Amino acid sequence: MKKDLAHPDVEFATLVEALRWRALQQPAQRIYTYLVDGESEEAHLSYAALDHQARAIGALLQSYSASGERALLFYPTGLEFIAAFFGCLYAGVIAVPLPPPNLAQPQRTLPRLRAIINDAHPSVVLTTSAIFSKVERLFTHAPELQAMHWVTTDNVTSSVAREWQPPAVSRDTLALLQYTSGSTTTPKGVMVSHGNLLYNAAYLTRALALTPDSVSVTWLPAFHDMGLTNGIIQPVYIGRQCILMPPHSFLQRPVRWLQAISRYHAHISGGPNFAYELCARKITPEQRQTLDLSSWYAAYNGAEPIRADTLKRFAAVFAPHGFRSRAFYPCYGLAEATLMVSGGLLEEEPIARTIQGAALEQHRVVEASAQQPNARTVVGCGRALLKTKIVIVHPESLTPCAPDEVGEIWVSSPSVTQGYWNQPEETARVFHAYLTATGEGPFLRTGDLGFLRDGELFVTGRLKDLIIIGGRNLYPHDIELTVEQSHPAIRPSGCAAFSVDVADEERLIVVAEVESRYRPEHDQQREDPCVHPRGRLPLDVEAVVRALRRAVAEEHDVRVHTMALLKAGRIPKTPSGKLQRRACQASFLAGTLDTWKGGED
């Protein structure tokens, strides 16, 4: 085992070995600090403390003969989750991180949970006493929950750590099932090994120039690949400190994220594009005066389309407070590749290309000026490093695309995982793809569309989300961005565009959430001061619908067949916040969308 901690080629055989070694060599060093409300330090974990808790939980699981079994992890982001996750690894148990069921809206979360339980067949559930007392109420509605063995890890006696025995695990042993978001299909369990996680941790180390002195801040959910792999596992690999806060603390008050970066002089932190947009829009000038973001050199941005306008807006707002635009780090990854596939160059401005929208609709890449009609600006997601290879392939012929063509993104890397749990045919199709002409492979078929320019990867959309009308390939996120920008009442990241078959023709459907500060004009006289908050703005919904239709027609030269306005928070999303266009389409077809105003053209 190499012990050059500052070098990215550090290797441990397993994550168990990595944590055990650090607990012996750096027992008192703090690794995690938890901000319970996004501001107050509630607790810390040192390597020795984490190792002790993991051995206690691991020993208990070993007493159940659970090695090789699956364990659901129901925790909020925090130190309890981290101890339980490593406790599973210490017992040779396959962890299945999931968000706790939403008791306020069980009908929205139980179907996905049932699908995962039926797929993974877990034998045990790890959680806290507080969460168990709440979830217990669902047992009558979900007997599959009651059938599993529940363990409240905050009640595990620490003395049982003495009974722990090192598990028989290797680099190829499964560490977790990372269930996909289900944004386009039913969730699938990605089989992630110790070796996958360790290689991706090394990949992140090299890409972000991490050292044991690097400090990160994360509010990302621990059950999401970005929050788990980069936020929790990578710090153990390199031996650095991480500051964690609950996702809701950031969403409720976005300034908390940047305050934590400022307070702890963090070097790396990030999230999806919407997080930067939220900060640029919601953080007040008074709040910004307290910030010093000069230590932040890697502001990674991934997991959803990266918008050039958002980067410009964020940089302009926070430049007076130490933020440098070259700190932006656009990147691309997916659970099937553990996490990261490509990333930008540190301390360099993000690379963007402006291309013709009409050409893009034909899967061609033609450079354009920003002043040209229907031009599209796409932000590069960096390049492959180390042993990772990216190729752009025609999804039907399985042949490489020309440099000026858009195709499916295929990836070859030690980070590519072992496949989907209990789905051998889908695993063969997605994880074992070969180029027809040369037989080169195997590659991972990502299902994402994009192109390469000078080694830089540009992602243009999802293959399964494409809207094809009149022979044109329309990218839904482009239409959604147009809708968001067409009227101030439309909620950012609150639109969905998809198509449905009407009289044997594909027709465009757009649904958009309205900011909660607005209400229809016809409700003005009926306001109940006991129910409705004061100060909400009147809204002419007919005028909004007209404005949205006009913007889409002018920008994309396509007619919206049906436009529907929804109340805030009504568009289906995954637990990690990704838009579920297919679920939205299904609800639309079933007539179950909770529309505020809608109508056909």
SVG drawing of the C-alpha trace seen along z (x, -y; Angstrom):
<svg xmlns="http://www.w3.org/2000/svg" viewBox="-64 -45 69 60">
<polyline fill="none" stroke="black" stroke-width="0.4" points="0.0,0.0 1.4,-3.4 1.4,-6.0 2.3,-9.2 -0.9,-11.0 -0.4,-14.1 -0.1,-12.1 -3.1,-11.1 -1.8,-7.6 -2.3,-6.6 -3.8,-3.1 -5.7,-1.1 -7.2,2.3 -10.6,1.3 -12.3,-1.6 -12.1,0.4 -8.3,0.5 -8.2,-3.2 -10.2,-4.2 -8.4,-1.7 -5.0,-3.0 -6.0,-6.6 -7.5,-5.8 -4.1,-4.2 -1.9,-7.0 -4.1,-10.1 -6.5,-9.1 -7.3,-12.5 -7.4,-14.4 -10.9,-15.8 -12.4,-14.7 -16.0,-15.8 -17.7,-18.8 -21.5,-18.9 -23.4,-22.2 -26.8,-21.1 -28.7,-24.2 -26.1,-25.2 -24.5,-27.5 -24.0,-25.9 -21.4,-23.2 -23.3,-20.3 -20.6,-17.6 -17.3,-16.4 -15.8,-13.1 -12.2,-12.2 -10.7,-9.2 -10.5,-7.2 -14.1,-8.1 -15.5,-7.1 -13.5,-3.9 -14.8,-3.0 -18.4,-3.7 -18.0,-1.7 -16.6,1.3 -19.5,1.2 -22.1,1.1 -20.1,3.6 -19.9,6.0 -23.6,5.9 -24.3,6.6 -21.8,9.4 -23.8,10.9 -26.8,11.1 -24.7,12.9 -25.5,10.1 -22.3,10.2 -23.2,10.0 -26.7,8.8 -28.1,5.4 -28.9,2.8 -31.1,-0.3 -29.7,-3.4 -32.4,-5.9 -30.6,-9.0 -30.5,-12.7 -27.2,-14.0 -25.0,-14.0 -22.6,-12.1 -25.0,-9.2 -25.2,-8.3 -21.4,-8.3 -21.0,-6.0 -23.7,-3.6 -22.2,-3.6 -18.8,-2.7 -20.4,-0.2 -21.9,1.6 -18.5,1.7 -16.8,3.0 -19.3,5.9 -19.1,6.7 -22.7,5.5 -23.8,3.8 -25.1,0.3 -28.2,-1.1 -28.4,-4.8 -31.9,-6.3 -33.7,-9.4 -36.1,-8.6 -39.7,-8.2 -41.6,-11.5 -44.3,-11.1 -46.1,-14.3 -46.5,-12.9 -46.1,-9.1 -47.9,-8.6 -45.0,-10.4 -42.1,-8.5 -43.5,-5.0 -43.8,-3.8 -40.0,-4.4 -39.1,-2.9 -41.2,0.2 -39.5,0.6 -36.1,0.5 -37.0,2.9 -38.4,5.4 -35.2,5.0 -32.6,5.1 -34.3,7.4 -32.6,5.9 -32.6,7.8 -31.9,4.9 -32.6,1.2 -30.3,-1.2 -31.6,-4.4 -32.0,-6.6 -34.5,-6.2 -36.2,-9.5 -36.7,-8.4 -37.8,-4.9 -40.5,-6.3 -41.9,-8.2 -41.5,-5.6 -43.2,-3.0 -46.5,-4.8 -46.2,-3.6 -46.0,0.1 -49.7,0.6 -49.5,-1.0 -46.2,0.6 -45.9,4.1 -42.6,4.6 -41.1,2.1 -42.2,3.9 -40.8,7.2 -37.2,6.0 -35.0,6.0 -34.6,2.5 -31.5,1.3 -31.4,-2.2 -27.7,-2.9 -27.8,-5.6 -28.6,-2.8 -25.7,-0.6 -23.5,0.1 -20.0,-1.1 -18.4,1.7 -19.5,4.2 -16.7,2.7 -14.4,5.2 -16.2,8.1 -15.6,6.8 -13.7,9.0 -12.1,7.7 -14.4,8.7 -13.3,10.7 -13.6,7.9 -11.4,6.9 -11.4,4.2 -14.0,6.1 -16.4,6.5 -19.6,4.4 -19.6,1.5 -23.0,0.1 -26.0,0.1 -26.4,-3.5 -29.9,-3.7 -30.3,-5.9 -32.5,-8.9 -35.3,-7.5 -35.5,-10.8 -36.1,-8.9 -36.8,-5.2 -37.5,-3.1 -34.6,-3.3 -31.9,-0.8 -29.3,0.3 -25.8,-0.5 -23.3,2.0 -20.4,-0.1 -17.3,1.7 -14.6,0.7 -12.2,0.4 -14.6,-1.9 -14.9,-4.2 -11.1,-4.3 -10.3,-5.0 -12.8,-7.8 -11.4,-9.2 -8.0,-9.2 -9.5,-10.7 -11.0,-13.6 -7.7,-14.1 -5.9,-14.6 -8.7,-16.6 -9.1,-19.0 -5.5,-19.1 -6.5,-17.9 -4.1,-17.6 -4.6,-16.7 -4.8,-20.4 -7.8,-20.9 -11.1,-21.8 -14.5,-21.2 -18.0,-22.2 -21.1,-20.2 -24.8,-20.4 -25.5,-17.7 -27.6,-14.7 -25.6,-11.8 -27.7,-9.4 -26.7,-11.1 -23.5,-10.0 -22.0,-13.5 -22.8,-14.0 -21.5,-10.5 -18.5,-10.0 -17.0,-13.5 -18.5,-14.8 -17.9,-11.8 -15.7,-9.1 -13.0,-11.3 -12.0,-13.0 -11.2,-9.6 -9.1,-8.7 -6.9,-11.8 -7.1,-12.5 -8.7,-16.0 -11.5,-17.9 -15.1,-18.2 -17.8,-20.5 -21.3,-19.2 -24.8,-20.8 -28.3,-19.5 -29.6,-20.2 -32.7,-21.9 -30.6,-24.4 -29.1,-25.6 -32.4,-25.6 -34.1,-27.6 -31.3,-30.1 -28.8,-29.9 -26.3,-32.3 -25.5,-29.5 -23.6,-27.6 -21.3,-30.6 -21.0,-31.6 -19.6,-28.1 -17.1,-28.4 -16.1,-31.9 -15.9,-30.8 -13.8,-27.7 -11.7,-29.1 -12.9,-26.2 -11.1,-25.3 -13.7,-23.1 -17.4,-23.1 -20.2,-22.9 -23.5,-21.5 -25.9,-21.5 -26.4,-24.7 -29.6,-25.6 -27.6,-26.1 -25.5,-28.9 -28.6,-30.4 -30.4,-30.4 -27.5,-32.2 -27.2,-34.8 -31.0,-35.6 -31.7,-35.2 -28.6,-36.3 -29.1,-40.0 -26.5,-42.7 -26.4,-42.9 -25.7,-39.2 -23.0,-39.3 -21.1,-41.9 -20.1,-39.3 -18.5,-36.9 -14.9,-36.2 -14.8,-33.7 -11.2,-34.2 -10.1,-30.7 -12.6,-28.9 -10.6,-27.7 -12.8,-24.8 -16.5,-25.6 -17.7,-22.4 -20.9,-22.4 -22.6,-19.2 -25.5,-16.8 -27.7,-19.0 -27.3,-21.3 -24.7,-24.0 -25.9,-27.4 -23.5,-30.1 -25.8,-32.8 -25.8,-31.4 -22.1,-31.4 -21.9,-35.0 -24.6,-36.1 -23.0,-34.4 -19.5,-35.6 -20.7,-39.2 -22.6,-39.2 -19.8,-37.6 -16.7,-39.0 -16.6,-41.9 -16.5,-39.3 -13.4,-37.4 -15.0,-35.0 -13.0,-34.5 -14.8,-33.3 -11.9,-31.0 -12.8,-29.0 -15.8,-27.6 -15.2,-23.9 -17.8,-22.5 -17.8,-18.7 -19.7,-15.6 -20.4,-12.3 -23.0,-9.7 -23.7,-7.0 -22.8,-4.3 -19.3,-5.7 -19.2,-6.0 -19.2,-9.8 -16.8,-11.9 -16.1,-11.3 -14.7,-14.6 -13.8,-18.0 -12.4,-21.4 -8.9,-22.9 -8.3,-24.5 -7.7,-28.2 -8.9,-28.6 -12.1,-30.2 -14.8,-27.7 -14.9,-26.9 -18.1,-27.7 -19.2,-27.3 -22.0,-29.1 -23.5,-26.9 -26.4,-27.1 -29.6,-25.8 -31.0,-24.7 -27.9,-22.6 -28.1,-21.1 -31.6,-20.0 -30.1,-17.8 -27.3,-16.6 -24.7,-18.8 -22.3,-21.2 -21.9,-24.5 -20.2,-27.4 -22.3,-30.6 -22.1,-34.1 -24.2,-35.0 -26.1,-37.5 -27.3,-34.9 -31.0,-33.9 -31.6,-30.6 -28.0,-30.4 -27.2,-28.1 -24.3,-28.5 -23.1,-25.3 -20.6,-25.1 -17.8,-22.5 -17.6,-19.8 -13.9,-19.4 -11.9,-16.5 -11.0,-12.9 -8.0,-12.2 -5.8,-9.3 -7.2,-6.0 -10.7,-7.4 -11.6,-7.5 -14.6,-9.3 -15.9,-8.6 -19.0,-10.0 -21.0,-7.4 -24.0,-7.1 -26.5,-5.4 -28.0,-3.3 -25.0,-2.2 -22.6,-2.1 -19.9,-3.8 -17.9,-6.9 -19.3,-10.3 -17.4,-12.9 -16.1,-15.9 -19.0,-18.0 -21.7,-15.5 -23.6,-15.1 -23.9,-11.5 -24.2,-9.3 -21.4,-9.7 -19.6,-6.4 -17.1,-6.0 -14.3,-3.6 -12.7,-3.9 -11.8,-1.9 -14.6,-4.1 -17.2,-2.3 -19.2,-0.1 -20.1,3.5 -23.6,3.0 -27.2,3.0 -28.3,5.2 -30.3,8.2 -30.5,6.9 -28.1,8.9 -29.6,8.0 -29.7,4.2 -26.1,4.5 -24.9,6.1 -26.6,3.4 -25.4,0.4 -22.0,1.5 -20.7,3.8 -21.0,1.8 -18.5,2.2 -17.8,0.2 -19.0,2.2 -16.2,1.2 -13.2,1.9 -14.7,4.1 -13.1,1.7 -14.7,1.9 -16.3,2.4 -17.8,-1.0 -20.5,-2.4 -23.4,-3.8 -24.3,-6.9 -27.6,-7.7 -26.4,-11.3 -25.8,-13.3 -22.8,-15.5 -19.8,-16.2 -16.0,-16.7 -14.0,-19.7 -10.2,-19.7 -10.7,-17.1 -13.4,-19.1 -16.7,-17.4 -20.0,-19.3 -23.2,-17.7 -26.3,-18.6 -29.0,-16.5 -30.5,-13.1 -31.2,-10.6 -34.4,-9.5 -35.6,-13.1 -35.3,-14.2 -38.5,-15.8 -38.7,-14.9 -41.3,-17.1 -41.3,-17.4 -38.0,-15.7 -36.3,-18.2 -34.5,-17.1 -35.6,-19.6 -33.7,-19.6 -36.2,-20.0 -33.8,-21.9 -33.4,-24.6 -37.2,-25.0 -37.4,-25.1 -34.8,-27.8 -36.7,-29.9 -39.9,-29.5 -38.1,-30.4 -36.7,-33.6 -39.9,-34.7 -41.7,-35.9 -40.6,-36.8 -43.5,-34.8 -42.0,-31.5 -40.0,-29.7 -36.3,-28.9 -35.7,-25.2 -39.5,-24.8 -40.4,-23.9 -40.8,-20.6 -41.1,-20.2 -42.0,-16.9 -44.1,-15.5 -47.2,-13.4 -48.9,-11.7 -52.0,-13.5 -53.7,-12.2 -50.5,-10.3 -48.4,-13.4 -45.9,-14.4 -47.1,-17.6 -45.1,-19.8 -46.4,-20.1 -44.9,-22.6 -45.7,-22.9 -44.3,-25.6 -44.4,-26.4 -45.4,-29.9 -43.5,-31.6 -45.4,-31.4 -45.4,-35.2 -48.0,-35.4 -51.7,-34.6 -54.3,-34.9 -56.0,-38.2 -59.4,-36.7 -58.4,-35.6 -57.7,-39.1 -61.2,-39.8 -61.3,-36.4 -58.2,-36.6 -58.6,-35.2 -56.1,-36.8 -56.2,-33.7 -55.0,-31.5 -53.2,-33.6 -50.0,-35.6 -50.2,-39.3 -48.1,-40.9 -48.6,-38.4 -48.6,-39.8 -51.5,-39.7 -51.0,-37.8 -52.8,-37.8 -52.5,-34.1 -53.8,-34.5 -51.1,-37.1 -48.4,-34.8 -49.5,-31.8 -49.5,-34.1 -46.0,-35.3 -44.7,-31.8 -46.2,-30.5 -44.8,-33.5 -41.3,-33.1 -41.1,-29.4 -42.4,-30.0 -40.0,-32.9 -36.9,-31.1 -37.5,-27.5 -39.9,-27.9 -42.3,-25.3 -45.9,-25.6 -46.8,-24.7 -49.8,-22.4 -50.6,-22.6 -49.3,-25.1 -50.1,-24.5 -49.2,-26.6 -48.7,-24.8 -48.3,-25.9 -44.7,-25.9 -43.3,-22.5 -45.8,-20.5 -43.6,-19.2 -42.3,-15.7 -38.6,-15.5 -36.3,-12.8 -35.2,-12.9 -32.0,-14.6 -33.9,-17.3 -33.7,-16.2 -36.6,-16.9 -38.7,-13.8 -40.0,-14.6 -41.4,-11.1 -43.3,-11.2 -44.6,-14.6 -45.6,-13.3 -47.4,-10.3 -49.2,-12.6 -50.3,-14.9 -51.6,-12.0 -53.4,-10.6 -54.9,-14.0 -53.4,-14.1 -51.2,-17.2 -52.3,-19.8 -52.6,-22.6 -53.3,-26.2 -54.1,-27.2 -53.9,-25.3 -55.2,-25.0 -54.6,-23.8 -53.6,-26.1"/>
</svg>
